[in-house]
Amino acid sequence: MKTFINLIKREFRLFWGNSVLRLLFIGAPILYGVLFGYVYKKGKVTDLNIIVVDEDDTPLSNRLIDMLNDTEVLNVITVKPQGSGLKKAMIAYDGQALVSIPDRFEADVLQNRSPEINVDINLANILTANYASRAIQVVLGTLNAGMEMEALKKKGTPDFAAIDKYEAFKTNYVRLYNSSSNYMSFLWPGMLATIIQQVLLLALALSFAQEYERNTFKSELLAQTRSPLQAMLVKCIPYWLMIIPIWLFFLALQHWFRVPLAPEQTATNLLLAALFVISASLLGVLVSILIPNQLKATEILMVVATPSFVVSGFTWPLSQMPRWVAYIADVIPLTHFLQGYRILLTQQGTITDIQRPLLALGILTAVFGVCAYVALRIKMKRALKAD
């Protein structure tokens, strides 16, 4: 036990003696957690600039413009009397949509000629385009319905009959879970988990690789322990201990930014997080054992860590990806952690609902652990035979 504690202390000294590793493991989560939090703090998109071309300039067209401007999402940045120079205007005003009201709009409406309003959506950014499109549809649908009912009332139709005639059936939409469509609640926690995986992989990529490069693997590590399991634990435990305050810091940030949590599932959250941290750590250790070069080991794990969020299925469904991409995603711990996280914290699930992600993380932990153990045992035997 004394030897084990001494090895743990040695690992902490190696960590604190590496300024780059200190900055990466401690500084990166703090910096990125705060930075990304403030990036998405607003949670939803508002005041998107739109341009209106009003060739009619009548009370009805002005009413439509006022309705567009009154929505939280839209901001009528300019109203043009004609449709010239619109491409440059869209770029100059960062316009997300263009609403064109035709000449004689009001007159055609009053004479039941069904005029057309053209809406051009700027799809350069899909997120803002969806927000702008949905808000414009609501405004135009509201105005259209109101005018239809007004026309029926002028013909002598009672209010209740006008509503029933226009609305043949009712549709109720219930927003489950992230009811406010808050982008912060949706995206930010997943990015924090990505940061955790990345720093673990990059830090543990150096665990055994730096021993090989400094020629201390045999002279210092093997001089104190011949057990592959003990050596692996010695390399991992310091980072597992240091990751705890980072997780707590992230939880504090979630309270600060008012991101919903599920305190009733604390034990399940801890189990999911623990399996995620252990599996990611063992993946880093495995690569560090197999690649006796710090630079190459970190490069290999950067190839794994960098695209992991994209292929995890968190923002784009795995079912819509090619099967071979989904197979790659299944080997990355982040994929299964984010699946479980979404069910637990976003959909208020229980441990029975995340059995598949937990099982997958358990399998990855076992596979990476066994492979790392076997590889390290072979390395140890070769080093000792070199005598």
C-alpha positions in Angstrom: 0.0 0.0 0.0 2.9 2.4 0.8 4.4 1.7 -2.6 1.0 2.4 -4.3 0.7 5.7 -2.4 4.3 6.7 -3.3 3.5 6.0 -7.0 0.4 8.1 -6.8 2.4 11.0 -5.3 5.0 10.5 -8.1 2.2 10.8 -10.7 1.0 14.0 -9.1 4.6 15.4 -9.2 4.8 14.5 -12.9 1.5 16.3 -13.6 2.4 19.5 -11.7 5.9 19.5 -13.3 4.3 19.7 -16.8 3.1 23.2 -17.3 1.4 22.4 -20.6 -0.5 19.5 -19.1 -1.5 21.7 -16.1 -2.9 24.3 -18.5 -4.6 21.7 -20.6 -6.3 19.7 -17.8 -7.2 22.5 -15.5 -7.3 25.7 -17.6 -9.1 24.3 -20.7 -12.3 23.1 -18.8 -12.6 26.4 -16.9 -11.9 28.6 -19.9 -14.2 26.7 -22.3 -16.9 26.1 -19.8 -17.3 29.8 -19.0 -16.7 30.9 -22.6 -19.3 28.5 -24.2 -21.7 29.3 -21.3 -21.7 33.0 -22.1 -21.9 32.2 -25.9 -25.2 30.3 -25.4 -26.4 32.2 -22.3 -29.3 33.8 -24.1 -30.7 30.4 -25.0 -32.8 31.5 -27.9 -32.5 33.7 -30.9 -34.2 37.1 -30.9 -34.2 40.3 -32.9 -33.3 38.8 -36.2 -33.0 41.4 -38.9 -35.5 41.1 -41.8 -36.1 43.4 -44.7 -39.6 44.3 -45.9 -40.3 45.5 -49.5 -43.7 47.3 -49.3 -44.9 48.3 -52.7 -48.4 48.9 -51.5 -47.9 51.3 -48.5 -51.5 51.0 -47.2 -52.9 50.6 -43.7 -53.0 46.8 -44.2 -49.4 46.5 -45.3 -48.3 48.8 -42.5 -50.3 46.6 -40.1 -48.5 43.6 -41.4 -45.1 45.3 -40.9 -46.1 46.3 -37.3 -47.0 42.7 -36.5 -43.7 41.4 -37.9 -41.8 44.0 -35.8 -43.8 43.2 -32.6 -42.6 39.6 -32.5 -39.7 38.8 -30.1 -37.8 36.9 -32.8 -38.0 39.5 -35.7 -36.7 43.0 -36.2 -37.7 44.9 -39.3 -34.4 46.6 -40.0 -35.6 48.5 -43.0 -38.6 49.0 -45.3 -38.0 49.5 -49.0 -40.6 50.9 -51.4 -39.3 48.7 -54.3 -37.4 45.5 -54.9 -34.0 46.9 -56.2 -30.6 46.2 -54.6 -32.0 43.6 -52.3 -29.0 41.3 -52.5 -26.7 44.0 -51.3 -29.2 45.0 -48.6 -29.4 41.5 -47.2 -25.6 41.4 -46.8 -25.4 45.0 -45.5 -28.1 44.6 -42.9 -27.3 40.9 -42.1 -30.9 40.1 -43.2 -32.2 36.7 -42.3 -35.4 37.0 -44.4 -37.0 39.2 -47.1 -40.8 39.8 -47.0 -42.2 41.3 -50.2 -45.7 42.9 -50.1 -47.0 43.4 -53.7 -48.6 46.5 -55.2 -52.4 46.7 -54.7 -52.1 44.2 -51.8 -54.9 45.8 -49.7 -57.2 46.3 -52.7 -56.8 42.7 -53.9 -57.5 41.4 -50.4 -60.7 43.5 -50.2 -61.8 42.2 -53.6 -61.0 38.6 -52.7 -58.3 38.3 -55.4 -55.9 36.4 -53.1 -52.6 38.4 -53.5 -49.3 36.6 -52.8 -46.7 37.7 -50.3 -43.3 36.4 -51.1 -40.9 35.4 -48.3 -37.3 34.7 -49.1 -35.4 33.0 -46.3 -31.6 33.4 -45.9 -30.4 29.8 -45.4 -26.8 30.7 -44.9 -27.4 29.9 -41.3 -29.9 27.1 -40.8 -30.6 27.9 -37.1 -31.5 31.6 -37.7 -33.3 30.7 -40.9 -35.6 28.3 -39.0 -36.4 30.8 -36.3 -37.1 33.6 -38.8 -39.2 31.3 -41.0 -41.3 30.0 -38.1 -41.9 33.5 -36.8 -43.0 34.9 -40.2 -45.3 32.0 -40.7 -47.0 32.6 -37.4 -47.5 36.3 -38.2 -48.8 35.7 -41.7 -51.1 32.9 -40.5 -52.5 35.1 -37.7 -53.2 38.0 -40.0 -54.7 35.7 -42.6 -57.0 34.0 -40.1 -58.0 37.4 -38.6 -59.0 38.8 -42.0 -60.9 35.7 -42.9 -63.0 35.9 -39.8 -63.5 39.7 -40.2 -64.8 39.1 -43.7 -67.3 36.4 -42.4 -68.5 38.8 -39.7 -69.2 41.5 -42.3 -71.4 39.1 -44.1 -73.5 38.7 -40.9 -71.9 35.5 -39.6 -71.9 35.4 -35.7 -68.6 35.4 -34.0 -68.8 31.8 -32.8 -69.9 30.6 -36.2 -67.1 32.6 -37.9 -64.5 30.9 -35.7 -66.0 27.4 -36.3 -66.3 27.9 -40.1 -62.7 29.1 -40.4 -61.3 26.5 -37.9 -62.7 23.1 -39.0 -60.7 21.3 -36.3 -58.3 22.3 -33.6 -54.7 21.2 -33.1 -53.0 21.2 -29.7 -49.2 21.2 -29.6 -47.5 20.2 -26.3 -43.8 20.9 -26.0 -42.2 18.2 -24.0 -38.9 18.5 -22.0 -37.1 21.6 -23.4 -40.4 23.4 -23.9 -38.8 26.8 -24.5 -36.5 25.5 -27.2 -33.6 26.8 -25.2 -30.4 26.3 -27.2 -28.3 26.6 -24.0 -30.1 23.7 -22.3 -29.8 21.6 -25.5 -26.2 22.2 -26.5 -24.0 23.5 -23.7 -24.0 20.5 -21.4 -23.0 18.2 -24.3 -20.1 20.5 -25.1 -18.9 20.3 -21.4 -18.8 16.5 -21.6 -16.8 16.8 -24.9 -14.3 19.0 -23.1 -14.0 16.4 -20.3 -13.3 13.6 -22.7 -10.8 15.6 -24.7 -8.7 16.6 -21.7 -8.8 13.1 -20.3 -7.7 11.6 -23.6 -4.9 14.1 -24.1 -3.6 14.0 -20.6 -3.6 10.2 -20.4 -2.0 10.0 -23.8 1.2 11.1 -22.0 0.8 8.7 -19.1 3.1 5.9 -20.3 4.5 7.6 -23.5 6.4 10.1 -21.3 7.8 7.2 -19.3 9.2 5.6 -22.5 10.6 8.9 -23.8 12.3 9.8 -20.5 13.6 6.2 -20.0 11.9 6.0 -16.6 9.5 3.2 -17.5 12.0 0.6 -16.3 14.2 2.5 -13.9 11.5 4.2 -11.9 8.1 2.7 -12.6 9.0 -1.0 -12.9 11.4 -0.6 -10.0 8.4 0.0 -7.7 5.7 -2.2 -9.3 5.6 -5.1 -11.6 1.8 -5.2 -11.7 0.1 -3.9 -14.9 -3.1 -3.3 -13.0 -1.4 -1.3 -10.3 0.5 0.7 -12.9 -2.7 1.5 -14.8 -4.5 2.6 -11.6 -1.5 4.8 -10.6 -1.7 6.6 -13.9 -5.5 7.0 -13.8 -6.4 7.7 -10.2 -4.7 11.2 -10.0 -6.8 12.3 -13.0 -10.0 10.7 -11.6 -9.4 12.7 -8.4 -8.7 15.9 -10.3 -11.8 15.5 -12.5 -14.1 15.7 -9.5 -13.6 19.4 -8.8 -14.0 20.0 -12.6 -17.3 18.2 -12.6 -18.4 20.2 -9.5 -17.3 23.4 -11.3 -19.4 22.5 -14.3 -22.4 21.8 -12.0 -21.9 25.3 -10.4 -21.9 26.8 -13.9 -25.1 25.0 -14.7 -26.7 26.6 -11.7 -25.2 30.0 -12.7 -26.5 29.8 -16.2 -29.8 28.3 -14.9 -29.6 25.1 -17.0 -32.1 22.6 -15.7 -30.8 19.7 -13.6 -32.3 16.4 -12.4 -31.3 16.2 -8.7 -33.6 13.2 -8.1 -31.4 11.1 -10.4 -28.1 12.0 -8.6 -26.9 8.4 -8.1 -27.7 7.5 -11.7 -25.9 10.6 -13.0 -22.9 9.7 -11.0 -22.8 6.1 -12.3 -23.1 7.4 -15.9 -20.4 10.0 -15.4 -18.1 7.5 -13.6 -18.3 5.0 -16.4 -17.7 7.7 -19.0 -14.6 9.0 -17.2 -13.2 5.5 -16.6 -13.8 4.4 -20.2 -12.3 7.6 -21.7 -9.3 7.3 -19.3 -8.6 3.7 -20.3 -8.8 4.6 -24.0 -6.1 7.2 -23.4 -4.0 4.8 -21.4 -4.3 2.1 -24.1 -3.0 4.5 -26.8 -0.3 5.7 -24.5 0.9 2.1 -23.9 0.9 1.2 -27.6 2.5 4.4 -28.9 5.8 5.1 -27.2 5.9 8.7 -28.3 4.1 11.6 -26.6 3.5 13.6 -29.8 2.2 10.7 -31.8 0.0 9.5 -29.0 -1.7 12.9 -28.6 -2.1 13.2 -32.3 -3.9 9.9 -32.5 -6.2 10.8 -29.6 -6.9 14.2 -31.1 -8.1 12.4 -34.2 -10.5 10.5 -32.0 -11.5 13.5 -29.7 -12.0 16.2 -32.3 -14.9 14.8 -34.4 -16.4 12.9 -31.4 -19.1 15.5 -30.7 -20.2 15.6 -34.4 -20.5 11.9 -34.8 -22.0 11.3 -31.3 -25.6 11.7 -32.6 -26.2 14.5 -30.1 -27.0 17.2 -32.8 -27.4 15.0 -35.9 -29.2 11.6 -35.5 -27.0 8.5 -35.8 -29.9 7.0 -37.8 -29.2 9.5 -40.5 -25.5 8.7 -40.8 -23.9 6.0 -42.9 -23.7 2.7 -40.9 -19.9 2.8 -40.9 -19.9 6.2 -39.2 -22.3 4.9 -36.6 -19.9 2.0 -35.9 -17.1 4.5 -35.3 -19.3 6.5 -33.0 -20.1 3.4 -30.9 -16.4 3.0 -30.0 -16.2 6.5 -28.6 -17.3 6.9 -24.9 -18.8 10.3 -25.5 -21.5 8.9 -27.8 -23.0 6.7 -25.1 -22.6 9.3 -22.3 -24.5 11.9 -24.3 -27.3 9.4 -25.1 -27.7 8.7 -21.4 -27.4 12.3 -20.5 -30.2 13.4 -22.8 -32.5 10.8 -21.5 -31.7 11.5 -17.8 -31.5 15.3 -17.7 -33.6 16.4 -20.7 -36.3 13.7 -20.8 -36.4 13.0 -17.0 -35.7 9.3 -17.5 -34.5 6.8 -14.9 -31.8 4.2 -14.7 -33.9 1.6 -16.5 -34.2 4.0 -19.5 -30.5 4.3 -19.9 -29.6 0.6 -19.7 -28.2 0.6 -23.2 -25.8 3.5 -22.8 -24.7 2.1 -19.4 -24.1 -1.3 -20.9 -22.2 0.2 -23.9 -19.9 2.2 -21.5 -19.4 -0.9 -19.4 -18.4 -2.9 -22.4 -16.0 -0.1 -23.6 -14.5 0.1 -20.1 -13.9 -3.7 -20.1 -12.5 -3.8 -23.6 -10.2 -0.9 -23.2 -9.1 -2.1 -19.8 -8.3 -5.6 -20.9 -6.5 -4.5 -24.0 -4.4 -2.0 -22.0 -3.7 -4.6 -19.3 -2.4 -7.1 -21.9 -0.4 -4.5 -23.8 1.2 -3.2 -20.6 2.0 -6.7 -19.4 3.8 -7.5 -22.7 5.7 -4.2 -22.4 6.7 -5.0 -18.9 8.0 -8.5 -19.8 10.0 -7.1 -22.7 11.5 -4.4 -20.6 12.5 -6.9 -17.8 13.9 -9.4 -20.4 16.1 -6.7 -21.8 18.3 -7.2 -18.7 
